[in-house]
Amino acid sequence: MEIHWFTTRKMTDLCSTTQRNLAHGLCNKGHNLTIYNGDMAETHHDYPWRHQPLSQSKIKGFHARSLANSAKKSIINITSGIVIVDWTLASKLAPLLQLNKIPWLLMDRSPPANSGLLALLQWPVWKKSWRLVLRGKALNGFTVSSAHSNFVSEELGIKLNKITALEAGVDLELFNTSQKSKQFTLLYHGRLDKNRGVLVLAKLIEKLNEGNIAAKLQLIGEGDAVTKLQAIANHRDDIEVLPSMSQTKLVHYLSKAHIGLLPMPESGVWKLASPLKRSEYAASGLAILGIDHSGHRLEGGEVEWMKLLSQEQFLSEGVNWLKILANDNSKLEQLNLEARRYAEENMSWSHSIDALENILKSVSQ
């Protein structure tokens, strides 16, 4: 099958992990895939798909518009196959796809996550894109979770049979367990933005060490909270703030940690997500502490190795749970093993790759 994917995500960005794995899965199944995005051509030489670089503005707020204008030139040359389009590009590319009678599907890996003015500008674009599914212009739409699918359906009146959830999985060979650090280690990786609740993690480690638990907190990523977190870390030996890094390096840190943290609050986009880091934590043999909402819960229900608490209880009850594990090494080892076992049984990328392929096949017939 000939598949063309227009995306605003760059494959060099850690946030594009889902796209990379879905793309690899389609290629492994024998499909001819072309990725269209703002990457330089040489950055895709080692990937199994074809790549068409698009021109992209460096000015925040103009990324999607510039990519869409460049993408239109590529669409003119598409004569066969199916097109996948990120929601950020859909409303601009839909008229040309319709004119050229090219079947296409909408990809939504995240509703607008920015706060402030940019979010206010993005939400109308998001709704306009999903209305193309409602009107049958796009043949199907992809979300990241059941909660995300239900939100789209309730918000815009789209039937659930026109929406397919592609949950984030994990590379079970890349992310694995190893000898854990001797020091009790908590870890968060991803965007270090204030609206993700990351500042409370500094208080978490402070409370632990006040209780005579020799713990360490590692924070990995970039964002608007980095300056404040680094200022705190400069006066403490138990907090380490590290910049974004390659997956190869990230795996090393994850495999040695004991606890993975999910501080994102029950608001906006976070309760709709299927967090990739949750799967990476589990595959690396980490027990998980997080805020209790639909974006963090597992589809199969509660498990002992993941402690989810309300926003109000996260700090106090979270510290109590961590103290128990820090003082009971055999229990901690048991939960670490259970997390890895769960990942092996439930978090492979194969589930979402199969779901994606099935929809592509159904609309191509």
FENPERA-V614600 format. One record per residue. N is the residue number from 1. RES is the residue in three letters. SS is DSSP state (helix for helix, strand for strand, loop for the rest). D_CENTER is the distance of its C-alpha to the mean C-alpha in whole Angstrom. Layout:
BEGIN
N	RES	SS	D_CENTER
N	RES	SS	D_CENTER
END
This chain:
BEGIN
1	MET	loop	27
2	GLU	strand	26
3	ILE	strand	22
4	HIS	strand	21
5	TRP	strand	18
6	PHE	strand	18
7	THR	loop	15
8	THR	loop	14
9	ARG	loop	12
10	LYS	loop	14
11	MET	loop	13
12	THR	loop	14
13	ASP	loop	11
14	LEU	helix	9
15	CYS	helix	6
16	SER	helix	8
17	THR	helix	7
18	THR	helix	7
19	GLN	helix	10
20	ARG	helix	12
21	ASN	helix	12
22	LEU	helix	12
23	ALA	helix	15
24	HIS	helix	16
25	GLY	helix	17
26	LEU	helix	19
27	CYS	helix	21
28	ASN	helix	22
29	LYS	loop	23
30	GLY	loop	25
31	HIS	loop	24
32	ASN	strand	25
33	LEU	strand	22
34	THR	strand	22
35	ILE	strand	19
36	TYR	strand	20
37	ASN	strand	18
38	GLY	loop	19
39	ASP	loop	19
40	MET	loop	23
41	ALA	helix	24
42	GLU	helix	25
43	THR	helix	21
44	HIS	helix	21
45	HIS	loop	24
46	ASP	loop	23
47	TYR	loop	20
48	PRO	loop	22
49	TRP	loop	21
50	ARG	strand	23
51	HIS	strand	22
52	GLN	strand	24
53	PRO	strand	23
54	LEU	loop	23
55	SER	loop	25
56	GLN	loop	22
57	SER	loop	24
58	LYS	loop	23
59	ILE	loop	24
60	LYS	loop	21
61	GLY	loop	21
62	PHE	loop	22
63	HIS	helix	20
64	ALA	helix	19
65	ARG	helix	23
66	SER	helix	24
67	LEU	helix	22
68	ALA	helix	23
69	ASN	helix	26
70	SER	helix	26
71	ALA	helix	24
72	LYS	helix	27
73	LYS	helix	30
74	SER	helix	28
75	ILE	helix	28
76	ILE	loop	31
77	ASN	loop	31
78	ILE	loop	29
79	THR	loop	32
80	SER	loop	30
81	GLY	loop	27
82	ILE	strand	24
83	VAL	strand	22
84	ILE	strand	18
85	VAL	strand	17
86	ASP	strand	14
87	TRP	helix	16
88	THR	helix	16
89	LEU	helix	19
90	ALA	helix	20
91	SER	helix	23
92	LYS	helix	24
93	LEU	helix	24
94	ALA	helix	25
95	PRO	helix	29
96	LEU	helix	30
97	LEU	helix	28
98	GLN	helix	30
99	LEU	helix	33
100	ASN	loop	32
101	LYS	loop	32
102	ILE	loop	29
103	PRO	loop	26
104	TRP	strand	23
105	LEU	strand	20
106	LEU	strand	17
107	MET	strand	13
108	ASP	loop	11
109	ARG	loop	7
110	SER	loop	8
111	PRO	loop	12
112	PRO	loop	13
113	ALA	loop	12
114	ASN	loop	15
115	SER	loop	18
116	GLY	loop	21
117	LEU	helix	23
118	LEU	helix	20
119	ALA	helix	18
120	LEU	helix	22
121	LEU	helix	22
122	GLN	helix	19
123	TRP	helix	19
124	PRO	helix	22
125	VAL	helix	21
126	TRP	helix	18
127	LYS	helix	21
128	LYS	helix	23
129	SER	helix	20
130	TRP	helix	20
131	ARG	helix	24
132	LEU	helix	24
133	VAL	helix	23
134	LEU	helix	25
135	ARG	loop	28
136	GLY	loop	27
137	LYS	loop	27
138	ALA	loop	23
139	LEU	loop	24
140	ASN	loop	21
141	GLY	strand	17
142	PHE	strand	14
143	THR	strand	11
144	VAL	loop	8
145	SER	loop	11
146	SER	helix	15
147	ALA	helix	15
148	HIS	helix	13
149	SER	helix	16
150	ASN	helix	18
151	PHE	helix	17
152	VAL	helix	18
153	SER	helix	21
154	GLU	helix	23
155	GLU	helix	22
156	LEU	helix	23
157	GLY	loop	25
158	ILE	loop	24
159	LYS	loop	24
160	LEU	helix	22
161	ASN	helix	23
162	LYS	helix	22
163	ILE	strand	18
164	THR	strand	16
165	ALA	strand	13
166	LEU	loop	11
167	GLU	loop	9
168	ALA	loop	7
169	GLY	loop	9
170	VAL	strand	11
171	ASP	loop	13
172	LEU	loop	16
173	GLU	loop	19
174	LEU	loop	17
175	PHE	loop	15
176	ASN	loop	19
177	THR	loop	21
178	SER	loop	24
179	GLN	loop	27
180	LYS	loop	25
181	SER	loop	26
182	LYS	loop	30
183	GLN	loop	28
184	PHE	strand	26
185	THR	strand	23
186	LEU	strand	20
187	LEU	strand	17
188	TYR	strand	14
189	HIS	strand	11
190	GLY	loop	9
191	ARG	loop	10
192	LEU	loop	14
193	ASP	loop	15
194	LYS	helix	17
195	ASN	helix	16
196	ARG	helix	13
197	GLY	loop	16
198	VAL	loop	16
199	LEU	loop	20
200	VAL	helix	21
201	LEU	helix	20
202	ALA	helix	23
203	LYS	helix	25
204	LEU	helix	24
205	ILE	helix	25
206	GLU	helix	28
207	LYS	helix	29
208	LEU	helix	29
209	ASN	helix	31
210	GLU	helix	34
211	GLY	loop	34
212	ASN	loop	35
213	ILE	loop	32
214	ALA	loop	31
215	ALA	strand	27
216	LYS	strand	25
217	LEU	strand	22
218	GLN	strand	19
219	LEU	strand	17
220	ILE	strand	15
221	GLY	loop	14
222	GLU	loop	15
223	GLY	loop	16
224	ASP	loop	19
225	ALA	loop	19
226	VAL	helix	20
227	THR	helix	23
228	LYS	helix	24
229	LEU	helix	22
230	GLN	helix	24
231	ALA	helix	28
232	ILE	helix	27
233	ALA	helix	26
234	ASN	loop	30
235	HIS	loop	32
236	ARG	loop	30
237	ASP	loop	30
238	ASP	loop	27
239	ILE	strand	24
240	GLU	strand	23
241	VAL	strand	21
242	LEU	strand	19
243	PRO	loop	18
244	SER	loop	15
245	MET	loop	16
246	SER	loop	15
247	GLN	helix	14
248	THR	helix	17
249	LYS	helix	18
250	LEU	helix	15
251	VAL	helix	16
252	HIS	helix	19
253	TYR	helix	19
254	LEU	helix	16
255	SER	helix	19
256	LYS	helix	22
257	ALA	loop	20
258	HIS	loop	21
259	ILE	strand	19
260	GLY	strand	15
261	LEU	strand	15
262	LEU	strand	12
263	PRO	loop	14
264	MET	loop	13
265	PRO	loop	15
266	GLU	loop	16
267	SER	loop	16
268	GLY	helix	15
269	VAL	helix	11
270	TRP	helix	10
271	LYS	helix	13
272	LEU	helix	11
273	ALA	loop	8
274	SER	loop	7
275	PRO	loop	5
276	LEU	helix	4
277	LYS	helix	7
278	ARG	helix	9
279	SER	helix	10
280	GLU	helix	10
281	TYR	helix	13
282	ALA	helix	15
283	ALA	helix	15
284	SER	loop	16
285	GLY	loop	19
286	LEU	loop	18
287	ALA	strand	19
288	ILE	strand	16
289	LEU	strand	18
290	GLY	strand	16
291	ILE	strand	17
292	ASP	loop	18
293	HIS	loop	16
294	SER	loop	15
295	GLY	loop	11
296	HIS	loop	12
297	ARG	loop	15
298	LEU	loop	15
299	GLU	loop	17
300	GLY	loop	20
301	GLY	loop	20
302	GLU	loop	21
303	VAL	loop	21
304	GLU	loop	23
305	TRP	loop	21
306	MET	strand	18
307	LYS	strand	20
308	LEU	strand	19
309	LEU	strand	21
310	SER	loop	22
311	GLN	loop	21
312	GLU	loop	25
313	GLN	loop	25
314	PHE	helix	22
315	LEU	helix	24
316	SER	helix	28
317	GLU	helix	27
318	GLY	helix	24
319	VAL	helix	26
320	ASN	helix	29
321	TRP	helix	26
322	LEU	helix	26
323	LYS	helix	29
324	ILE	helix	30
325	LEU	helix	28
326	ALA	helix	29
327	ASN	loop	32
328	ASP	loop	32
329	ASN	helix	31
330	SER	helix	32
331	LYS	helix	29
332	LEU	helix	26
333	GLU	helix	27
334	GLN	helix	27
335	LEU	helix	24
336	ASN	helix	22
337	LEU	helix	24
338	GLU	helix	23
339	ALA	helix	19
340	ARG	helix	19
341	ARG	helix	21
342	TYR	helix	19
343	ALA	helix	16
344	GLU	helix	19
345	GLU	helix	20
346	ASN	helix	17
347	MET	loop	14
348	SER	strand	15
349	TRP	loop	13
350	SER	helix	16
351	HIS	helix	16
352	SER	helix	13
353	ILE	helix	15
354	ASP	helix	19
355	ALA	helix	18
356	LEU	helix	17
357	GLU	helix	20
358	ASN	helix	22
359	ILE	helix	21
360	LEU	helix	22
361	LYS	helix	25
362	SER	helix	26
363	VAL	helix	26
364	SER	helix	28
365	GLN	loop	31
END
